[in-house]
Amino acid sequence: MGLFLCQMKRLDHCLCPWLFLLVFFLKESQPREILLFPYQPSRSVKLGDRVTLNCNSRSSRGATYEWYQNELNIALMNDPRMIRENNTLKILKTKLYHTGVYQCIETRKGREIQKQNRYVLLNVEGKCNKASINIKPYRGKKYPVGINLTLDCECKSSATKRIRWFRNGVRVQPKKKMITLDGKRLILNNATYADSGNYTCRVTVYGFHPSWSRKLEFWVGTAPKIIFHKGGFMKLAPKGQKLKFPCRATGIPRPKITWYYMGDKYGPRVLTAKNDSDFRVYGDGSLEMMNYTAEMAFEFVCMARNVMGHAHINVDLSTPVKISVAEDIKAVDGGNLVAPCKALGTPKTESFWTDKKEFT
């Protein structure tokens, strides 16, 4: 038509393309009419298309119509893009949420009330709003070794999608009996610590830019468990003697061992190999006291940590209590009696007198 006008009125050549595009736009902007008769199993439209659903080809006189989307009455949905006019339903500009099963109920009154139901599945093809990941079974961010995990990449779009999975920014590839890619699902069989990390999925719909999900972080492993330690009471060692306390722990990933001193001499603090010349902490988790004195005696804590949790054990380093009482005490009738009692031990020991009967 645009070309015809150009030839008839001999317009300048540069105007012809504009007229052609105008006619093309008017043609494309016409609403797509979808008839629900005869039965249409499904129809697909593009995101943003104008669509008219027609319930029948007969006159609508004497008939009433009800429209439903996914079994919800459209009259109650208050969607400004959906307009009901007798036997037609107009969708002015389709969105992804317009995808679904549409039902038209036609009622005609006469000697007998006649009702007819017609259905159509409308698919709106376009870029998904936002991809998201769901993990099953859901247990937060920590999972035991050996569990089977299923990650679903959800994206609201009826169009054909291509899904790719990434862990820590690297594309996930299938592995026999370990990692399975089943459409939108990523299945981790007998998960190990190596499966831990940040997971994302990328969804690509033809003709649109890819949509990325948020990162889903989780860990697979076991919490620490202390399996070897040495504690209890120790006798006073000569000045300068070295004392060593081993501490071992299991866990996946390997736990980090940290020693804490809870005594009075240094105050609560973390012990490291660089604290001073009195303590050393080695890579195998053991604690060594370089110059043991009675002042150092107090409580030490061995703490094992990893991403799955923590465990600790208390080590009490003290000296046995020694009580000394004068054996020969002379008393004078009517005079004051002094009975000295000395208690030695570390940490500082309190002493008091009591009647022997209280312990019998």
C-alpha positions as CSV (number, residue, x, y, z in Angstrom):
1,M,0.0,0.0,0.0
2,G,2.9,2.4,0.9
3,L,4.6,1.6,-2.4
4,F,1.3,2.2,-4.3
5,L,0.9,5.7,-2.7
6,C,4.5,6.5,-3.7
7,Q,3.9,5.7,-7.3
8,M,0.5,7.4,-7.6
9,K,1.5,10.7,-6.0
10,R,5.1,10.6,-7.1
11,L,6.3,11.5,-3.7
12,D,10.0,11.9,-3.0
13,H,11.8,8.6,-2.9
14,C,13.0,9.0,0.7
15,L,9.4,9.0,2.0
16,C,8.6,5.6,0.7
17,P,10.4,3.6,3.4
18,W,8.6,5.6,6.1
19,L,5.2,4.9,4.6
20,F,6.0,1.2,4.3
21,L,7.1,1.0,7.9
22,L,3.9,2.7,9.0
23,V,1.7,0.3,7.2
24,F,3.8,-2.6,8.5
25,F,3.4,-1.4,12.1
26,L,-0.3,-1.0,11.8
27,K,-0.5,-4.5,10.4
28,E,1.6,-6.0,13.2
29,S,-0.2,-4.1,16.0
30,Q,-3.5,-5.7,15.2
31,P,-4.6,-8.1,18.0
32,R,-4.3,-11.8,17.5
33,E,-7.7,-13.5,17.6
34,I,-7.8,-16.9,19.1
35,L,-11.0,-18.9,18.7
36,L,-12.0,-21.4,21.4
37,F,-14.0,-23.3,18.8
38,P,-13.4,-25.7,17.4
39,Y,-11.4,-26.9,20.4
40,Q,-7.9,-25.4,20.5
41,P,-5.5,-27.4,22.8
42,S,-3.0,-24.6,23.0
43,R,-1.8,-21.4,21.4
44,S,1.4,-19.4,21.8
45,V,1.9,-15.7,21.7
46,K,4.8,-13.3,22.2
47,L,5.4,-11.2,25.3
48,G,3.5,-7.9,24.8
49,D,1.1,-9.2,22.1
50,R,-2.5,-8.1,22.1
51,V,-4.8,-11.1,22.2
52,T,-8.5,-11.6,21.8
53,L,-10.1,-14.9,23.0
54,N,-13.4,-15.6,21.2
55,C,-15.8,-18.0,22.9
56,N,-18.0,-18.8,19.9
57,S,-18.9,-17.9,16.3
58,R,-22.6,-17.4,16.9
59,S,-24.4,-14.3,18.1
60,S,-24.0,-13.5,21.7
61,R,-27.6,-12.3,22.0
62,G,-29.4,-14.1,24.8
63,A,-26.2,-15.6,26.2
64,T,-24.0,-14.8,29.2
65,Y,-20.4,-15.6,29.5
66,E,-18.0,-16.3,32.4
67,W,-14.2,-16.3,31.9
68,Y,-11.7,-18.1,34.1
69,Q,-7.9,-18.2,34.1
70,N,-6.5,-21.3,35.9
71,E,-9.9,-21.8,37.6
72,L,-9.9,-18.2,39.0
73,N,-12.8,-15.9,38.0
74,I,-11.3,-13.1,35.8
75,A,-14.1,-10.8,36.9
76,L,-12.6,-10.8,40.4
77,M,-9.0,-10.5,39.4
78,N,-9.1,-6.7,38.7
79,D,-6.5,-6.9,36.0
80,P,-6.7,-3.7,33.9
81,R,-5.1,-5.5,30.9
82,M,-8.0,-8.1,30.7
83,I,-11.3,-6.7,29.3
84,R,-14.4,-8.8,29.0
85,E,-16.8,-7.9,26.2
86,N,-19.7,-10.4,25.8
87,N,-18.3,-13.5,24.2
88,T,-14.7,-12.1,23.9
89,L,-11.8,-11.6,26.3
90,K,-9.2,-9.1,25.3
91,I,-5.7,-9.0,26.8
92,L,-4.3,-5.6,25.8
93,K,-0.6,-6.4,26.4
94,T,0.3,-9.9,27.5
95,K,2.6,-10.5,30.4
96,L,4.2,-13.7,31.5
97,Y,1.6,-14.2,34.2
98,H,-1.1,-14.4,31.5
99,T,0.1,-17.9,30.7
100,G,-2.4,-20.5,31.7
101,V,-5.6,-22.4,31.0
102,Y,-8.5,-20.1,30.0
103,Q,-12.1,-21.3,30.3
104,C,-15.2,-19.8,28.8
105,I,-18.7,-20.9,30.2
106,E,-21.5,-19.9,27.8
107,T,-25.0,-20.0,29.3
108,R,-28.1,-19.7,27.1
109,K,-31.6,-19.5,28.6
110,G,-34.6,-21.0,26.8
111,R,-36.9,-23.8,27.7
112,E,-33.8,-25.4,29.0
113,I,-30.7,-23.7,30.3
114,Q,-27.8,-24.8,28.0
115,K,-24.2,-24.5,29.2
116,Q,-21.0,-25.0,27.2
117,N,-17.5,-25.0,28.4
118,R,-14.5,-24.2,26.1
119,Y,-10.9,-24.2,27.0
120,V,-7.6,-23.0,25.6
121,L,-4.0,-23.1,27.0
122,L,-2.3,-19.8,26.3
123,N,1.5,-19.7,26.4
124,V,3.2,-16.3,26.6
125,E,6.7,-16.7,25.4
126,G,9.3,-14.2,26.6
127,K,12.2,-13.6,28.9
128,C,11.7,-15.0,32.4
129,N,11.2,-12.4,35.1
130,K,13.9,-13.7,37.4
131,A,15.6,-17.1,37.8
132,S,15.7,-18.7,41.2
133,I,17.2,-21.8,42.8
134,N,15.4,-24.2,45.1
135,I,17.3,-27.0,46.9
136,K,15.8,-30.3,48.2
137,P,15.9,-31.4,50.9
138,Y,16.2,-28.0,52.4
139,R,18.4,-27.8,55.5
140,G,19.8,-24.3,55.4
141,K,23.5,-24.0,54.4
142,K,24.9,-27.2,56.0
143,Y,24.5,-30.7,54.7
144,P,26.0,-34.0,55.7
145,V,28.5,-35.9,53.5
146,G,26.7,-38.6,51.4
147,I,23.4,-36.8,51.0
148,N,21.6,-36.6,47.6
149,L,20.7,-33.0,46.7
150,T,18.5,-31.7,43.9
151,L,18.7,-28.1,42.7
152,D,15.8,-26.7,40.7
153,C,16.3,-23.7,38.5
154,E,12.9,-21.9,38.4
155,C,12.0,-19.3,35.8
156,K,8.5,-18.2,34.8
157,S,8.4,-18.5,31.1
158,S,6.6,-20.9,28.8
159,A,9.1,-20.4,26.1
160,T,11.8,-23.0,25.4
161,K,14.7,-22.3,27.7
162,R,18.3,-23.4,27.9
163,I,19.7,-23.7,31.4
164,R,23.3,-23.8,32.4
165,W,24.6,-24.4,36.0
166,F,27.7,-22.8,37.5
167,R,29.6,-23.4,40.8
168,N,31.9,-20.6,42.0
169,G,31.7,-19.1,38.5
170,V,32.7,-22.3,36.7
171,R,30.2,-24.2,34.5
172,V,29.1,-27.5,36.1
173,Q,29.7,-30.5,33.9
174,P,28.0,-33.9,34.4
175,K,29.9,-36.7,36.1
176,K,29.0,-40.3,36.0
177,K,27.1,-41.4,39.1
178,M,27.9,-38.1,40.8
179,I,26.5,-35.1,39.0
180,T,23.4,-35.4,36.8
181,L,21.9,-32.6,34.6
182,D,18.2,-33.3,34.1
183,G,16.7,-30.4,32.2
184,K,16.3,-27.6,34.7
185,R,17.6,-29.8,37.6
186,L,21.1,-30.3,38.9
187,I,21.3,-33.5,40.9
188,L,24.3,-34.2,43.3
189,N,24.5,-37.8,44.2
190,N,26.4,-38.8,47.3
191,A,27.5,-35.2,47.9
192,T,31.0,-34.5,49.2
193,Y,32.9,-31.4,50.4
194,A,34.0,-30.8,46.9
195,D,30.4,-30.0,46.0
196,S,30.3,-27.1,48.4
197,G,30.3,-23.5,47.1
198,N,28.2,-20.8,45.4
199,Y,25.7,-22.1,42.8
200,T,24.0,-20.0,40.1
201,C,21.9,-20.9,37.1
202,R,21.6,-19.0,33.8
203,V,18.4,-19.2,31.8
204,T,18.4,-18.2,28.1
205,V,15.2,-17.7,26.1
206,Y,15.7,-17.3,22.4
207,G,15.7,-13.7,21.4
208,F,16.3,-12.3,24.9
209,H,19.3,-11.7,27.1
210,P,20.1,-14.4,29.7
211,S,18.6,-14.2,33.1
212,W,20.8,-15.1,36.1
213,S,19.7,-16.4,39.5
214,R,21.1,-15.2,42.8
215,K,23.9,-17.2,44.4
216,L,23.0,-20.1,46.5
217,E,25.7,-21.1,48.9
218,F,25.9,-24.3,50.9
219,W,28.4,-26.6,52.5
220,V,28.8,-30.3,52.6
221,G,30.8,-31.8,55.5
222,T,30.9,-33.0,59.1
223,A,31.2,-31.0,62.3
224,P,34.5,-31.2,64.3
225,K,34.9,-33.9,67.0
226,I,37.9,-33.9,69.4
227,I,39.3,-37.4,69.5
228,F,42.6,-37.0,71.4
229,H,43.6,-34.7,74.3
230,K,45.3,-34.8,77.6
231,G,44.3,-32.9,80.6
232,G,43.7,-33.1,84.4
233,F,46.0,-32.4,87.3
234,M,49.8,-32.1,86.9
235,K,52.4,-31.8,89.5
236,L,54.5,-28.7,89.9
237,A,57.3,-29.0,87.4
238,P,60.8,-27.6,87.9
239,K,61.3,-24.1,86.4
240,G,62.2,-24.2,82.7
241,Q,60.6,-27.6,82.1
242,K,58.5,-28.0,78.9
243,L,55.0,-29.4,79.1
244,K,53.1,-30.4,76.0
245,F,49.3,-30.9,75.5
246,P,48.1,-32.7,72.3
247,C,44.7,-31.9,70.8
248,R,43.4,-33.7,67.7
249,A,40.0,-33.4,66.0
250,T,38.3,-34.9,63.0
251,G,35.9,-33.2,60.6
252,I,35.3,-32.3,57.0
253,P,36.8,-29.9,56.1
254,R,39.8,-30.3,58.4
255,P,39.1,-28.3,61.6
256,K,41.4,-25.5,62.7
257,I,42.7,-25.9,66.3
258,T,42.9,-22.8,68.5
259,W,44.1,-22.7,72.1
260,Y,42.8,-20.2,74.7
261,Y,44.4,-19.3,78.0
262,M,41.8,-18.4,80.7
263,G,44.2,-17.7,83.6
264,D,45.1,-14.7,85.7
265,K,48.7,-14.1,84.7
266,Y,48.0,-13.2,81.1
267,G,44.3,-12.7,81.1
268,P,41.9,-14.4,78.6
269,R,43.6,-14.5,75.2
270,V,44.3,-16.7,72.1
271,L,47.6,-18.5,72.2
272,T,49.7,-18.6,69.0
273,A,53.2,-19.5,68.1
274,K,54.0,-15.8,68.1
275,N,52.6,-14.8,71.5
276,D,55.8,-15.0,73.5
277,S,58.5,-17.4,74.7
278,D,56.2,-19.1,77.2
279,F,53.8,-20.9,74.7
280,R,54.0,-22.5,71.4
281,V,51.1,-23.9,69.3
282,Y,52.1,-26.3,66.5
283,G,50.4,-27.4,63.3
284,D,49.3,-30.7,64.7
285,G,47.2,-28.9,67.3
286,S,49.4,-29.4,70.3
287,L,50.2,-26.8,72.9
288,E,53.7,-26.5,74.5
289,M,54.6,-24.5,77.6
290,M,58.2,-23.5,77.3
291,N,58.9,-22.4,80.9
292,Y,56.4,-23.8,83.2
293,T,55.8,-22.1,86.6
294,A,53.0,-22.3,89.1
295,E,51.7,-18.9,88.0
296,M,50.8,-20.4,84.7
297,A,48.5,-23.0,86.2
298,F,44.9,-22.4,85.2
299,E,42.4,-23.5,82.6
300,F,43.2,-23.9,78.9
301,V,40.6,-24.5,76.2
302,C,41.3,-26.4,72.9
303,M,38.8,-25.3,70.3
304,A,38.3,-27.0,66.9
305,R,36.3,-25.2,64.2
306,N,35.3,-25.6,60.6
307,V,32.4,-24.3,58.4
308,M,30.1,-27.0,59.8
309,G,30.5,-26.2,63.5
310,H,32.9,-26.3,66.5
311,A,33.9,-28.5,69.4
312,H,36.0,-27.8,72.5
313,I,37.6,-29.4,75.5
314,N,38.8,-27.8,78.7
315,V,42.3,-28.7,80.1
316,D,42.8,-27.8,83.8
317,L,46.4,-27.3,84.6
318,S,46.9,-27.1,88.4
319,T,49.0,-28.3,91.3
320,P,47.6,-30.6,94.0
321,V,46.5,-29.0,97.2
322,K,48.8,-29.5,100.2
323,I,47.6,-28.8,103.7
324,S,50.1,-28.3,106.6
325,V,48.9,-28.1,110.3
326,A,51.2,-27.8,113.3
327,E,51.3,-31.2,115.0
328,D,52.1,-30.1,118.6
329,I,49.7,-27.4,119.8
330,K,49.7,-26.5,123.4
331,A,46.6,-25.0,125.0
332,V,46.3,-23.1,128.3
333,D,43.1,-23.3,130.2
334,G,41.2,-20.1,129.7
335,G,43.7,-18.8,127.1
336,N,43.5,-18.2,123.4
337,L,44.2,-21.2,121.1
338,V,46.0,-20.5,117.8
339,A,46.1,-23.4,115.3
340,P,47.8,-22.5,112.1
341,C,46.7,-24.1,108.8
342,K,48.4,-23.6,105.5
343,A,47.0,-24.7,102.1
344,L,49.2,-24.7,99.0
345,G,48.0,-25.1,95.5
346,T,47.5,-23.5,92.1
347,P,45.2,-21.8,91.4
348,K,45.0,-20.0,94.7
349,T,43.4,-22.2,97.4
350,E,41.0,-21.2,100.2
351,S,41.1,-22.9,103.5
352,F,38.7,-23.0,106.5
353,W,38.1,-24.8,109.7
354,T,35.1,-27.1,110.4
355,D,33.9,-29.6,112.8
356,K,34.9,-33.2,112.0
357,K,31.3,-34.3,112.6
358,E,30.2,-32.5,109.5
359,F,32.1,-35.1,107.4
360,T,31.0,-38.2,109.3
